[in-house]
Amino acid sequence: MSSGRLQVKIKRVCEKKGSRDSPKPHRRAGGGRPQTCSPCRSNVMAEDAEREQLCSDSEDLFGDWDSVLGDSILGDTSLLQKLDATEQQDHPGQTPFKEELRLQGGDQSDTPPRCSNRPEEEQGPLPKRRSRRSVADLVKRTMLGNAAAPAAAPRTAVLKKAVVSEEISVAMQAMESISSQTTDLGPFFGLPSKVKELMHRLRGIQKLYDWQEACLNLDCVQQRRNLIYSLPTSGGKTLVAEILILRELLCRRKDCLLVLPYISLVQEKVRGLASLGLELDFLVEEYAGSRGRFPPVRRRNRTSLYVATIEKAHSLVNSLIETGRLENLGLLVVDELHMLGEGSRGAVMEMTVAKVQHLSKNTQVIGMSATLGNIQDLQAFLRAELYSSDFRPVQLKEFVKVNDSIYEVDPTQESGFRFSRLLPFKYSSSMQKTDPDHIIALVTEVIPAHSCLIFCPTKKNCENVAAMICKYLKGDFLRHREAEKSRLLQDLQDGGGGSMCPVLRRTVPYGVAYHHSGLTTEERRLLEEAFSHGVLCLLGCTSTLAAGINLPARRVILRSPYVATEFLKRTQYKQMVGRAGRAGMDSVGESVLILQEKDRSAAKVLLCSPMENCYSRLLEEDAKGLLTLILSLIGLNVAASLQQLQDFLQGTLLCVQQRRLCTDGGLQDAVLRCIHTLCSKDLITAADPHAATLQVTRLGRAAYKGGVDLTFCHLLYKDLSAGLEGLLLSSFLHLLYLVTPYELVPQCSPNWMIYLRQFTSLSAAEQKMSAAIGVPESFVARKAAGQTVKKGVDAAQAQRLYLALVLLCLLKETSVWGVAERFQLSRGFVQTLLSSAAAFCSCALHFAEELEELWPFRSLLAALTQRLTYCVKAELVPLMEVAGVMEARAKQLYSAGYRTLTHLANADPAVLSRTVENLYTKQAAMMVASAKMLLSEKAAALQEEVDELLALPADLPLPDPPRSQP
């Protein structure tokens, strides 16, 4: 090694040593060299040659070992003199040295025994053959023998495994003794070269960008200090995080937590990392929606990567704190760190990061963020260094369109724009009325050869734009990838249980579709896959697509500078235009913002102003975030007094920004108000807030452990307690009513005629239950007749029961399409209701587990959570557990003979893609890898339970020592 690099010695040891009692070569009675017959000698020479060839084909396993041997063994003249003297004498003193070599490098069981055909009387002393070089050859040949695999396993496979083990060992030793001068930790940023091979094979990544290498070689990264790195969208931020995660999992053998903002992103990442987990022997566990175990299963021999949404990450960290396992978390990676400034989810993210930093000094925190105006505040909060770059793999050109003129965005110009060109188009008068913004002219410049995204202000506008464009496209578009579009239409129909959106039926043949939250999860997945593979060339979408899954396009068009009725923010605009340009496919990406003259001045501010600032949300909504944080800190025994709470809050973003945010008194006053509020709600008790007397009540503990919004915790307890008095078990309706999310109630206005029809179809027991909760049939009938209802019936309860009826129909029919049509709701809302109910049911379950009087709900809600999570027939549930497998795909797999998780985990991806219609080979490989990972996770959990049951208790009473006899 060169000077200045970390010196690490490696000792290669065979995986399976032979027995020390294995046969030894025949020797003369007086010692001397063992004799070998010609056939055996030739076999040994051939084996040595094979071993040397096996190792030299790929690399020199020993590198500078010759010089090492020369310095250590050959340089020792006294040792060589002893060897020469031993060889000249007919004395068994030679044996110990040779035996030592054998014991260090594997026993004789690894080498065929040598025989001798010479008569004993003819076996005299052999002439002296050894030189100093021969000793080096013997050592090297012995070590080569070590490297060779036993005959029971393929030698190349065992050799590769040995190389990977060595490289991990090198990285681990380097990590333990790292200094600020050391940046080169191993073959691939401190990871075995196998990781680099996997990145190439699984991701197609041959070389990292310059900024990625520079970031990974930062001193703060090498020394495991906190880091925020900020780049534009599509700059390759995620790959750096994955390499750091792999270093923590493989080298330091610590668990990692990756926080992502949306369930779809969590599921995509779980699928994408499953193959790496299988190859490198770590687990990938999903924490999203109703999935995830609290606390996670303790792994003794394997590390885990938890991939979680913001809310689930907070619950996971709470469970690790409670069980004293937070120190096992080596790395916390937060994607979209700028979401700290976005509503209640930002408050939850801040709580999670603050708890990890306060309670685990060995956990490194990495934040990935868009560019922010006050990112220095985030640095102070994370106590992190900052790496920023404006790198993009594809150049982005930003334009605006006003009337028929295209202007390039140029902040150096006084107007903010520089004229570029006139838009060429030939419109008829009717076409001009239909498309006054010339969207068709803009898109036909790039499609179908390239892809295009059109961001629209509303969901309805997405559908209208897609339909309008197809009305004027030529017939050539119908013939472009026609067969694949036909298969996509069939998949959409199968996913809808025979139903299909009429807009998609008209637009998909042209390669055009829309994408927004009104689609089902299955529809969105199919359209996203089709767009990423070029089957669809244009999507009309809302801004949520920019914040979610990565779907880059050659040109991005912003239909309007508004989202609904609000003018775009700088961060939203940057997210949308950041989707322009596909790395490896396009040389340039283009964005076009369509403006009206009245919006021109506002657009200049949008395009030329600095990025928005990010502020703590703990004090938003009457300090709901701070109330939740204080409750959990008291419940987790992190703080029991005002002073301890203040000490903790010194490490929050709120503290960094308190001069700006704490306008009504200081931070201490805000904490005192929260303590008073929590006491008044009977969530904590405080004899003296200044003394260590703060304690959580049973209800408070249930609220924070269940992750229940404090706004609804009393209402939930009241509903569950009342439900016990007359719980209806002959139907799911009563339980469904109890787990219908409170926050969705205002979003639904019942159709009272439909409500009445569904109500009258209920059984007598169900109608009696409805009346018991305060919604009698007479009330629904009067509302359906349009009459004024004077009797006091809580409207919220009636709306909640209406949503419970929707859920009941879903459990009976399982078809989102059919239920949506029956209740005249969008199918996207119906699916959102289903997933939200599953998540809230899981929260209610954990809530009930902390309250003894609610014990009947423990088993009832556990079963209901699973039903709501999958909402399919029982035989499809094992397949639906695999990340990314939806109902339609599960039916295809079941019909093809893949009926269990074991079937899918052992499937050949190539065969699977041929067997299952419209399944790409890459998708099949990810599906199989996810199934294997899930199966491995289940098996590991069972093994941990077995080991725990059979383990000797640490506090087992020992027998009294025998008393001495007098």
N, C-alpha and C positions, 0 to 999 in steps of 0.2 A: 504493500500500500504506500501511497505517497505520503510525505510528511504533512502533518496537520490534519490528516483524517483519523477517524477513530480506529484504533487497532483492536480487532476482534479475532480471536483464534477459534477455528471451527474443528471439531473432532467428529468425523463421520463414523457412525456406528451402524452395523447391520441391524435390520429390524428383528430378525429371528436368529439368535445365536444358537449354534449347535450345542450339544451336551458336552460337558467337560470329559465325560466318560466315553466319548466317541473313539473309534479305532485309531491307533497311532501307527505311523509308518514303521516297518520292520527296521531294526537297527542292529548293528553289531553288538556283541556282548560288551565290548570295551568302549562303546560310544562310536563316534565318527559319523559321517554323512549317510543318511538312509539311501539304500540302493533302490533303483527304479528300473523296471523292465522297459523294453522299447515300446510296446503298445501303450503302457501306462504313461510313459514319458511323453509320447506323442499326444495322448489325450490331455495331459496337463498343459502342454504347450499350446494346444488348440484352445483349451479353456481360457488360458491367460490371454491369448490373442483375442478371443471373443470378448473378454472383459474389457481389454484396452480399447477394442474397436467400439464396444457399446458406449463407453464414456467419451471417446474422442469424436464420435459422430456429431454430437451436439455442442460440446464445449469441453475445454480443459478443466476438469473438475478440481485440479489442484493449483492451477495458476502458478504462483511463485513458490511452490513447495520445494522445488529443487534447491532454491537458494536457502529456504528455511532448513532443509535437511543439511545443506552444506554448513550452515552456521551452527546448527544445534548438535548434529551427530558427527558429521564428517570433521567438523572443526575440533572435536574432542579427541586429540591424538592418544590420550591415555586409554580411552575406550577402545580405539582401533588396535592399539598394541596388545591389549588384552584379548581381543578377538583373534588376532593373528596367532598369538601364543596358544590360544585354545585350539585353533584349527590344526596347528602343527603337532599338538599332542594328542595321542589317542586316549581322550579323557571325556567322560560324560559332562564336563562343565559346559559344553556347547549347548546342551539341551535346554537349560533354563532360558537362555536368550531367545531361542527359536520358539519355545513354548510361550514366552511372554508376547511375542509377535502374534502368535496364533490366538491367544486369549484376548488381545486387544482388537483383533480384526475378525473375529468369528472363528469357531473351532473347526476341527477337521471334518465335521459333518457337512461343511460348505464345500469341501474339496474331496474328490475321489481318493480313496486310500491308495497309496502306492505299494507295489509289491516288488519282490526281488526274486529273480530266477537263478541268481548266482549261488553256487554252493557256499555254505557258510565259511569253509576254509579258504575260499577264493576271495572273500569280501574283506580285503585289506584296506588300509587307509587310502583314501583318494588323494590325488595331488592337490596342492593348495590352489584354489581357483579364485578366492575372493579378493577383491580390491576394495578401496574405499568407495568407488562408484557402485560396486556390486551390493554393498550394504544399502545404499540409497535405492537401488533397483528393487532389492528385497522388500524394503519398507513400502515403496510405492506400489509394488505388485501386491503386497498384503492388503494395502488400503484399497486397491482396485478390487481385490477379492471381497472386501467389506462392502463396496458399493454394489456389487452384483446381487441381484435378487435371488432368493431361494427358488428352486425349481417349481414350487407349488404356485407361484404367481408370475405373470409376465414381467420380465426384467425391466423393460422400458417403463412400465407403469410404476414399479417400485422405485426405480431410479428417479423418475420425475418427482415422486412423492418425497423422496429424501432431499432432493434439491430444494423443493418448496419449504420443507421443514427447516433446512439449514438457513434459508434466506429469512424466514420468519424469526429464527433464533438470532440471526445477525441484527435484524431490525429491533428486536426486543432488547438486546444488550445495548444497542446504540441509544434507544429511547431512555434506558435507565441512567446512562452516564452522559447524556447529551450536554454539550456546552454551547455557548453563543457562537463559537467559531465553527461549529459543525452544522452544515446544511445538507450534505449528501448522506442520507441515512441508509440507503440500500439501492437495489437494482431499479426500483420504480417508486420513488418518493417514499422510501421506507417500507415498501411492500414487495412481496415476492414477484418475480418476473411472470409468474402464472397470471397475476392480476392484469398485467399489460396484455397478455395473450387473450384473456377473456374479454377485455374491453374491445380488442380488435375483432374477435370472433362474434361476440354477442351484440356489440354496439357499432361496429364498423369504425372505431376510433383508432387511428394509427399514430397520431401525434397530437399532443396538447397545444393549444394556442399559447403564444408567448406570455400573455398576461396570466394564464393559468399556472404555468411553470413558475413565473415570478411570485405569484401569490403563495403557492405551496412551499416556496423556498424562503419566505419571510421569516425573520428571526422569531417573531411572536408565534408563528405557526409551529416552528420547530420546538419552541419552548413551551408550547401548549398554553399560551395566553389567549384571552378572548379576542375575537376579531369580528369586525363588520366589513363586508365587502359589497360594494355598490357598483352595478353596471346596468346598461340599458337592457330591455327585454331581449331575449334570444342571444345573449352574449356568452352563454355556457357556464352560468353560475353553478348549476346543479352538479356538474361533474366534479368540481373542486370539493364540494360538500361530500360527495360519495367517496372520494379518495380519502378524505379525513375520517369518515365513518369507518371505512375498511381498516385504516391504520389502528383505530381504537379497538375494533372488534378482534383483529387478528394479532396485533402486536402487544397491546396492553391488556387484552382479554377482558375488556369492560363492555357493558351494555351501552347502547346509544338510543337517543330519542330524536326522531325527525318529525317536526311539526309542520303540517301543510294546511292551507286554509279551507279546502273543500273535500267532501267525501270522494268525489270522482277522482281528484288528484291523489288521494290516499290509495284508492284501489288501483289506479294506474301505476303508482310507484311500487306497490306490493307485487304486482305482476312483473314489473320490470326488474326488480331486485331478487326475485325468487331464484332465478338461474344462478346468480352470483352466490347466493346463500348455499345452494346445493353443492356448488363446486368448491367453495371455501369453508364449508361446514359451520355456518351460523344460521340462526333462525330469523325469519322476517315475520313479525306479528302485526296484525291489523287492528287498529283502535279507531273505529269510525261508526257512526250511527249507534246501533245496539251491540256492536261487536267489541270484544275485548274483555279480559278477565282482570278483576281487581281484588287483591293485588295480583300481579302477574305471577305465573308459575316460576318458582325458584329453580334455576338451572345450575347444576354443579359442574358440568363438563362442557357446556356450550354457552356461547354468548348470544344475545338477542338484540335485534334492531326493532324498536317499536316505531311504527309509522302511524301517526295519530293526527286527528283534527285538533283544532285549538281547544275545544271543550274537553275532549277525551284526554288530551295531554295533561290538562290541569288535574283531572280526576286521577290519572295515572301517577303523577308526581305526589299527590296527596296520599295515595295508597303506599307509595314507596317510603314516604316520610313516616307514616304510621307504623310500618313494619320494620323501620330502621335499616332500609336497604338503599337509601338514596346514594350512598357512597359507591355503590356498584355501577352507578350511571357515570360513565366516563366522558360523554359528549352529548351536548344538547344543540341541535341545529334547528334554527327557526327560519323558515322561508317566508318571504313577504313581510319582513320585519316592520315595514312602514304601516302595516295594519294595526300596530299599536295605537294609532290615532283614529281608528274606525269603530265607533260605537261600543256596545257591550262586549263584543268579541275582542276588541283591543284591550279592554280592561282585564279580561280573562288571560290574555297572552302576557300582560304585564305581571299579573299575580304569579303565573307559572315561572317566568324567568327570575323574578325576585326571590321566590322560595328556593329555587335551585342555587342561586348565587349566595344566599344567606346561609344555607344549611350544608352545602357541599363545596368545600374549598378546592377539591380535586376535579370538579366537573368543568370542562372547558365549554364555553358558549360561543357558537358561531352564528352570526346573523347575516342573512342575504336580503338586500334591500334595494328598492328603486332609489333613484336620486331624490334627496330631500333637501329642503331649504335649511333645516336646523339639525342636520344629522349629527352635529357635535353634541346635542342633548342626548341622543341615543348612545353615543360613545361614552358619555359620562355615566349613563344608567348602566351599561354593560361593563364599564371599566375596560373598554376594548380599544384596540387600535383600528385604524380605518385604512382600507385599500379601495381605491376607486379608479375607474377607467371609463372612457367613452367608447371602448372597443365594441364593434359589431362585426360578426363574420361576413355579413353582406352589407354593402353600402346602402344607406337609406336616403332617398330623396323625397322631401316633403313639398307638396303642392297644395294650392287652394284653387277652387274654381268659382268664378263669379261670372254669371251669364254664360257666354261662350268663350271666355278667356281663361287660360291656365297661367297661374303665377307660381313661381318657386318661392318658398319661404326663405327670407334673407334678413336676419335681424339687423344687419348693417344698414339696410335701407330705412329711410325715414318712415315710409309706409309699412315696413315690415315685409313687403313682398316685392318680387322682381318679375316683370313680364317674361313668360316663357314661350307660349305659342297660343294659337287659336285652335279650338277643338273642331276638327273636320267631321261634319255629319250632314246627312241629307235626310231631313224629316219631312213627312207629309204634314198637312195641317192637323189631321186627327192624331197623328203620332206626337206632334208638338204639344197638343193638349193633354195627352196621356202621360207624356214624359217631359215635362218642362225643364227638368234639371239635367237632361241628356245623359241619364244613367246608362241607357243602352249603348250609346256611343262610347262611353268610358269603359264598359266591361268588354265589349266586342273587340277592343284593341288588344286584349290579352287572352280571352278564352276562345276556344277550348284548349289551345296549346299550353297555356299557363293557367294558374289558379287565381281566384279573386274572392275577397271578402267584402261584403257591404254591411257596415254597422248602421242599424236603424234605431230611431228613438223609442219605438214601442214594438211590442210583440206582433200586433196586428199589421204594422207597417212592414215587418219582415216578410209576412206571407203575401201582402199585396205587391211588394217589389218583386218577389220571386215570380209570382204569376204574371205580372206586367211584362217582365223581361222575356219570358217564354212566348208570350203572345206575338213578339216581333222577331224571334230568332229564326234563322233559315233551317231548311230541312237537313242540311249537312250535320247539324248538331245532333240530330236523332241517330245518325249512323256512327257517331264517335263512341267507341267502346259499348256498342249496343247490347251485346250478350251480358256483359257485367252489370249493366244497368237493369236489365231484365231480372237477373238474380237478386239484385238489391230490392227491387219492387216485391219480389216473392218473399224475401226475408222480412220486409216491413209488414207484409200482410200476415205472415205466419206469427210474427211477434205481436200483432194486434188480435190474434185469435180469429183471423178471417176478415177483420175490419182494417180499413186504411184511410188515412187522411185524403180527402179529394184533392187538396192543393198539391200534396206530394205526388199523387197519382198523375197529375198533369205535368208537373215540373221535372221530376226525376228523369224521364226519357230524354230531356234536353241537357241533363247533367247539372241541373239547378235544384236547390232545396233551401229550406229555411231552418234556423236553429235557435230555439229559445226555451225557456222553462216550461212552456206549455206542452212540450213533447214528453213522452215517457223516457225513462232511462234507457230502455232497449232501443227506441228510435234514435235517441241522441248518439248512442254508441255506434249503431249501424251507419248513420250519416257521417260521423267523425271518421270512421275507418274508411268509408268510401271516398271522402274528400282527401284524406292523407295519402291514399293510393292512386289518386287521379281519376277515379271513376266519376266523381262529381267535380266540376270545375268552378262552381260558384255557390256561395252560401250567403243568404241574407240573415243576419244575426243581430242579437242585442249585445250590449257591452259586457254581459256576464261571460261570454265566450273568451274575451280578451283576458279576463282575470282567472279563467279556468284552464282547461286543457290546451296544450300548445298545438295550434293548427296554423302554421305559417302559410303565406300566400305571396305570389309575385306582386299583386297590387291590392291595397286596402283602400276602400272608399268609405268615407264618413258621410252618410246620407244627410246629416244635419249636425250642427254644433250643440245639440240638446240631447239630454237623456231624460225621457218623458218631458217635463216642462222646465227642468233645471239646466242651466248652461253648463257645458263641460268644464271639469276641473283639469288642471294641467296634468296631474297624475293619470287621470282617466284617458286623456288624449294620448299620452305617451304609451300607455298600455296598448291601446288600439293600434296606433301606427307602428308599434314595435313588432307586430305580427307580419309586417311586410318584409319579404326577403327570406328565401329558404336556403339555409346553408348547404353547400354542396350541389345545389340545383340551379340557383339564380346568381347572376353576377351583380344584380342590383335589385333593391326593393323600392316600391313607390307607394306613397300615400297621397290621397286626394281628399281634401275637405271641401264639401260643397257649401257655399255661402250665399246668403242673400245680401243685398246692399246694406240693409239695416243692421246686419250683424258684423259688418266689416271691422269697425273699430273695436268691438268686443273680442273679435277673433285675433286682432293684433296683440291685445293684452294676453290672450290665451297662449299664443305661439311664441311670444318673446319674453314673457315674464319668467322669473325664477320659479322653482318647484315650490309647492305648498309646504307648510310646516307640519310637523307631527306633534300632537299634544296628548298627554295622559287623559284617559277617560274614566279614571276611578271616581271622579266627583260628578260624572254625568248621571242624569235621571235620579236626582236626590241622593247622590253618593251611593248608589246601589252597589257599584263595584267595590268601594271601600268597605261597606258593610259586610259584603260577602268575604272579603279578604280578612277582616278582623275576626269574624266568626270562625273561619277555618284555622286561623293562627291560634286562637284560644282552644279550639277543639283538638288540634294536633299537638298541644302542649308546647308550642313554639314560644308563646307569650302568655303571661298571666298577670301582667300589670301594665299600667300606662307607659312606664319607662321602657319596658321591653317591646311594646308595640311601636313606640317612637324609634327605638334602635333599629327595628326591622324596616320601618318605612324610610329610613335614611338611604336604603338601597333601592328605592323605587324611582320610576320616571317622574312620578308626582312630586317627589322631593326635589328633584333637579329643577322642576318647573314651578315650584310652589309660589314664587313671587308673582308669577303671572296668573296662576290658577286659583290660589287660595285668597280670593278677594275679600271674603267674609271672615276675617280673622286669619290666624296662622294655621299650620298643619296640626298643631296640638289641639286647637279649638275644634277642628274638623273631626279629630279622633274622639274627643270627649262627646261631641254630638252623636257620633255613631254608637259609642258605648251606651249612651242614654237610650237611643232608639232600639238597640238590640235588647236591652233590659225591659223596655216597655212592651216588646213583642214576645217576651218570655223565651228568648233564645239563649241568653246568658244571664248569669247572676253576678253582681258586683257589690260586695259589702263596702269596699273602698277601692275605687279605681286606681289610686296611687299605690296601694299595697298589692302584693301578689295574691289577690283574691278573686280574679276573674275566672269564672268557670262556665263551661257550656252546659246547657240543659239537654234533656233527652231529645226534645224537639229540635233544638239547635244542632245537635250531633246528626240527627237524621237528615236535616236539611243540607248540611254541607257534604255529608257522605253520599247522599243521593244526587247531589248536583242540582238540587231543585232551586229555581228562582225564588228568592226571598219574598217576592211579591205574592207568590202563590202557595208558599209552604203551609200557612195556616188553613187556606182553603182546601188544599189537598188532604191535610189531616182530618179536617171536618168531613169531607166527602167520603174518605175511606172509613172513618169511624161510623158514619151514618149508614154506609153500605153494609157493614157487618150486621146491622139489626134485621135486615130483610134481604140478604144477598141472594140473588136469583142465579142458581147454578144449572138450570135446565137449558140455558141459552147463554151465548157470549155477550148479549146486549148490555147487561149491567156492568160487567167488567170493562167492556169497550167504552162505555160512557165514562167510567172512572179514569181511564188512561187517555182520553181524548185531550190533546194539548190545549191548555187554556189560551195560549197566544194565537192559535189559529181561529178561535171562535169569532173575533171581529171581522175576519177576512171572508166570511161566508154569509150571504143573505139567503135564507131558505126560500125555495119556491113552494108556497104553501099548499098548492094543489097536489104537487108531487109528495109533499110531506104527509098530507092526509091519506093519499093512496098507500104509502108505505106504512103509515101508522095503523090503518085498518087491516092490513095484511098480517099484523103481528098476532101472536098467540095471546090468549087471555092473561096468562102469567106475565108476559112481556108488557102488555098494556097496563096491568096493575102496577108493575115496577115503575113504569113511566109516570103514572099518577103519583106514586110514592115520592119520586124525586121532584115533583112539582110541575109536571107537564101532562095534564089530563087530555083526553081526546076532545072534550068540549072546547078547550082552548084552541087546539089545532083546527077544529072544524070552523069556529068563528073566524079565525084568521084566513082560512081558505075561502070563506064566503065574503071576505072583505069587510067584516063587521068590526066595530071598535070594541076592544076588550077592556073592560073597566076593572075586572078582577085582577088582583096583583099577582101576575105570573112573571117570574124573572126571565127576561128575554134571553139573557146569556145562557141560562139552563136549557131553554128551548132550542137555541142554536147549537149548543153542545150535543144535545140528543140527536139533532138532525145529522151532525157529522158522525155520531156513533152509528146511526142507521146506514150511512155510507160505508163505514168500516165493516158492519155486519154483512152487507151485501158482498163486499170484497172477499170476506172469508168464505162465503157460500159459493160465489161464482168464480173468484180468482181472476176474472178478466177486468182489467182496468178500463178497457174500451167500453164494455157492456155497462159497467157501473156508471161511468162518466155520462153515457147517453141517457141512462135511466134518470139520473139526477140533474141532467143538463148542466154539468160542470166540465171544465177543461180536464182532459186526461192528465195533464201535468200537475194540476192542483190535487187531483185524486191520488196520484202517486206520492206527491209531497205529504199529503195527509197521512198516507200509510207509513212512510218512512219516519215521519215525525212522531206518530203514535207509537211505533216500535221503540224509538229512542226514549220517549217519555215513559213508556211502560217499564223500560230498564231502570230509569231513574226512580220510579215509584217502587220498584222491587227493592232497590237498595235503601230507600227511605223506610219501607215497611220492616226491613230486616233489623233496624235499630230500635224498633218500638215493639215491645213484647205483646201489647194488646192487639197488634195488627198481624199476629202470627199466621192466620189462615191465608193471607195474601202471598206468603212467601212461595209456596208451591204453585198457586194459581197464576201469579204474574210471571213466574219463570216459564211456564208452558206457553202462556199467551205471548210473551216476548218473542219466542221462536216462531210462533204462528204468524205474527205480524211482520217479522223480519223477512220471511221468505214468501209467505202467502201463496203456497203451491201445495200440490198433493204431497203426501208424506214421502213417497218414493223418490221425489226429486230434490228433497232437502239436502242430502249429502253432496250432490253435484252443485247445488246453489251456494254451498259454503265456499267454493273456490272463487277467488277474487275475479270479478269480471264476467262470471257466468250468470246470465239472466235466464228467465223462464223459458223463452223460445229455444235458446241454445241448450239448456238442460234437457228439454224434450227431445231435441235432435240427438244428443249424446245417449240418452236413455234408449231411444229407438235403435240406435246403432250398436247397442250391446254394452256400452260403458255405463253401468248402472250403479256403481259404487265409487267412492273416492279411490279405493285400491285399483279398480279397473282403470280409472283415468290416470292415476300416478304411474302405472306401468305401461301406458300406451306409447306406441311409436308415433311421434309427431307427423312423420310423413304419411303413415297409414291413416292416422286420424284425419288429416286434412283431405285425404282422398275419400274417406268414408263419410265424413260430415259435409254436407253441401255448404258452399260459400264460406269455407274456413281456410284462411291463408295459412301457409306452413309456419310462418313466424308467429302468428297468433296461436296456432296449435302448440308450438314449442313453449310459449309462455304459459299456456293453459296447463300443460303437463307439468312444467316446473312449479307452478303455483300449487297444483295438486300434491306433488311430491313434498313440497315445503309444508303444507298443511298436515299431511299424513305424518311427516317427521315430527312436527310440533305436537300432534296428539300422542304419538308414541312416546316422545320424551316426557310429556306431562304424566302419562301413566307410569313410566319408569321412575320418575321422581316420587310419585305416590308410593310405589312399592318400596323404594329405598328408605323413605321416611318411616313407613310402617315397620320395616325390619331393622331400622337403626337402633342401637343401644341408647336408651335415654341418658342424657348427660348428668341428670340429677338422680340416677338410680342409687338407692341407699346401699352402702357397702356393709358387708357383715362385720360385726365387732371382732377385733383381733382376739385370738385365744389368750385366756388369762394364764399367766405363768403359775406353775405349781409351787406351793411353798416348800 
